[in-house]
Amino acid sequence: MPKTSRPDRKRSDRRSREPKEFEETTLSVDRVTRVVKGGRRLRFRAVVVIGNKKGKVGLGTGKASEVQSAVQKAVSDAKRNMIRIPIVNGTIPHEVDQKFKAARIRILPAREGTGVIAGGALRVILEHVGVQNVLSKQYGTNNKLVNAQATMKALQRLRGTPVDPVEEAKEEKETKAKKIVDMDKEMAGAAQDREALEAEQLGVMEVSKGDVDKEGTLKVDSEK
């Protein structure tokens, strides 16, 4: 028999975890100190990247006295700072070059089959965005936070129409439904007008040019 303090516990009793909307990756956890009156205060700073691999990505930082609390704060900060990136055929729409503090990032589109040619924080962010083929190079500092911030600024400069297959299909479906509703309303209005004319027994009279005077008024025929 297994040696456990809870022999009645079974694996089948464990609840299945629900799939998360965004994938999370912790870039770094560093110890930071702040000098205050009476000494130094030690805390942890976490840098987290989240994304849905469909064009949405976020970068966040958090500080706390415990690592877990710092990571949770960083995740919340990343969700507040989500951005949408345009993806065209699995790559970025055009080349972008960005300099931020001591970091310089250069990202270039690539053909299918190239893969993600990147490293460090740049690779993590591009994978969370959902880019499948890209060429990149980073110069300057090796600081993960600065490189991540430079990458986010570079991605924000991309110009194009973000394409989300799920949202695109949803918008197309809503557009079709709206067109059908408008068409039904138009047909219903025409039917009501026709019924009103039939109820009032209104007819159509042919008028020639001689029946209208110079001012455009219909001449009244006294004999009729």
C-alpha positions in Angstrom: 0.0 0.0 0.0 1.2 3.5 -0.7 2.7 5.4 2.3 0.5 8.5 2.7 -1.3 10.3 5.4 -4.4 10.3 3.3 -5.0 6.8 1.9 -8.5 7.8 0.7 -7.0 10.4 -1.6 -7.1 9.4 -5.3 -5.8 11.1 -8.4 -9.2 10.9 -10.0 -10.5 13.3 -7.3 -8.3 16.1 -8.5 -10.1 18.7 -10.5 -9.0 19.3 -14.0 -7.5 22.7 -14.5 -9.3 25.0 -16.9 -7.2 26.3 -19.9 -6.0 29.8 -19.4 -6.8 32.6 -21.8 -3.2 33.8 -21.8 0.0 32.0 -21.4 2.4 33.4 -18.8 6.2 33.4 -18.7 8.3 34.9 -16.0 11.3 36.6 -17.6 13.2 37.4 -14.4 12.9 37.7 -10.6 15.4 40.0 -9.1 16.1 41.2 -5.6 15.9 45.0 -5.2 16.6 47.1 -2.2 15.4 50.5 -1.2 17.3 52.6 1.4 14.9 54.0 4.0 15.4 55.6 7.4 16.7 52.9 9.6 18.2 50.6 7.0 17.4 48.8 3.7 14.2 47.3 2.6 14.5 44.1 0.6 11.9 43.2 -2.0 11.5 41.1 -5.2 10.8 42.4 -8.7 9.2 40.1 -11.2 9.0 40.7 -15.0 6.2 38.7 -16.7 5.1 38.3 -20.3 1.6 37.1 -21.2 0.0 36.5 -24.6 -2.6 34.5 -26.4 -0.4 33.6 -29.5 -3.0 35.3 -31.7 -1.6 38.8 -31.8 -2.2 40.0 -28.2 0.7 40.4 -25.8 1.4 42.2 -22.6 4.5 43.1 -20.4 4.2 43.8 -16.7 6.4 44.2 -13.6 5.6 43.8 -9.9 7.3 44.3 -6.6 6.6 42.6 -3.3 8.2 41.1 -0.3 7.4 37.6 -1.6 8.2 36.2 -5.0 4.6 34.8 -5.6 3.0 38.1 -4.8 5.5 39.9 -7.1 4.6 37.6 -10.0 0.8 38.1 -9.4 1.3 41.8 -9.4 3.3 41.6 -12.6 0.6 39.4 -14.3 -2.1 42.0 -13.4 0.1 44.8 -14.7 0.7 42.9 -18.0 -3.1 42.4 -18.5 -3.7 46.1 -18.1 -1.0 46.9 -20.7 -2.1 44.4 -23.4 -1.4 45.5 -27.0 -2.5 44.0 -30.3 0.1 43.2 -33.0 -0.7 42.8 -36.7 0.4 39.4 -38.1 0.5 38.7 -41.8 1.1 35.1 -43.0 2.7 34.2 -39.7 5.2 37.1 -39.7 5.3 40.9 -39.1 4.1 43.2 -41.9 7.4 45.2 -42.2 10.8 45.9 -40.8 11.2 47.9 -37.6 14.2 49.3 -35.8 13.8 50.6 -32.2 16.2 52.1 -29.7 15.2 52.4 -26.0 17.7 53.4 -23.3 20.8 51.2 -23.8 19.0 48.6 -25.9 18.5 48.5 -29.7 16.1 46.1 -31.3 15.8 45.2 -35.0 13.0 42.9 -36.3 12.5 41.8 -39.9 9.8 39.7 -41.6 10.8 36.3 -42.9 9.4 33.7 -45.3 7.6 30.6 -44.2 9.8 27.9 -42.6 12.4 30.4 -41.2 11.2 30.1 -37.6 11.7 32.6 -34.8 15.3 33.7 -35.0 15.7 35.6 -31.7 16.9 35.1 -28.2 16.3 36.2 -24.7 13.3 38.4 -23.9 12.8 39.2 -27.6 12.2 35.5 -28.4 9.8 35.1 -25.4 7.7 38.1 -26.5 7.5 37.1 -30.2 6.5 33.5 -29.3 3.7 34.9 -27.0 2.5 37.2 -29.8 2.2 34.2 -32.2 4.8 35.1 -34.8 6.1 31.9 -36.5 8.7 33.3 -38.9 10.9 36.3 -38.0 14.5 37.5 -38.1 15.8 39.8 -35.3 18.9 41.2 -33.7 19.4 42.9 -30.4 22.3 45.2 -29.5 23.6 46.9 -26.4 22.6 45.9 -22.9 21.7 42.3 -21.8 19.2 43.6 -19.2 16.0 41.5 -19.8 13.6 44.2 -18.6 15.1 46.9 -20.9 15.2 44.5 -23.9 11.6 43.5 -23.2 10.5 47.2 -23.0 12.4 48.0 -26.3 10.7 45.0 -28.0 7.2 46.1 -26.9 7.9 49.6 -28.2 9.1 48.2 -31.5 6.0 46.0 -31.9 3.8 49.0 -31.2 5.3 50.7 -34.2 4.1 48.0 -36.6 1.4 49.2 -39.0 -1.2 46.9 -40.3 -4.6 45.4 -39.6 -4.6 43.0 -36.7 -6.3 39.8 -37.8 -7.8 37.5 -35.2 -9.6 34.5 -36.9 -12.1 34.1 -34.2 -13.0 37.8 -33.9 -13.0 38.1 -37.8 -15.5 35.2 -38.1 -17.6 36.7 -35.3 -17.7 40.1 -37.0 -18.6 38.6 -40.3 -21.4 36.6 -38.8 -22.8 39.7 -37.0 -22.6 41.7 -40.3 -24.6 39.0 -42.2 -27.2 38.8 -39.4 -27.5 42.6 -39.5 -28.0 42.6 -43.3 -30.7 40.0 -43.0 -32.5 42.0 -40.3 -32.4 45.2 -42.4 -33.7 43.3 -45.4 -36.5 41.9 -43.4 -37.4 45.3 -42.1 -37.3 46.8 -45.6 -39.6 44.0 -47.0 -42.0 44.4 -44.0 -42.1 48.2 -44.6 -42.9 47.7 -48.3 -45.6 45.2 -47.5 -47.2 47.7 -45.0 -47.2 50.5 -47.6 -48.8 48.2 -50.2 -51.5 47.2 -47.7 -52.1 50.8 -46.8 -52.6 51.8 -50.5 -54.9 48.9 -51.0 -56.9 49.9 -47.9 -57.3 53.4 -49.1 -58.1 52.2 -52.6 -55.7 54.7 -54.2 -54.9 54.3 -57.8 -52.4 55.6 -60.2 -53.4 58.1 -62.9 -51.4 58.8 -66.0 -50.7 62.5 -66.5 -49.5 64.0 -69.7 -47.5 67.2 -70.2 -50.6 69.1 -71.2 -52.3 68.4 -67.9 -49.6 70.4 -66.0 -49.3 74.2 -66.1 -46.1 76.2 -66.1 -45.9 76.3 -62.3 -46.1 72.5 -62.1 -49.6 72.4 -60.8 -52.0 69.7 -62.0 -54.9 71.1 -64.0 -58.3 70.2 -62.6 -60.7 68.9 -65.3 -64.1 70.1 -64.4 -65.8 67.6 -66.6 -64.3 64.7 -64.5 
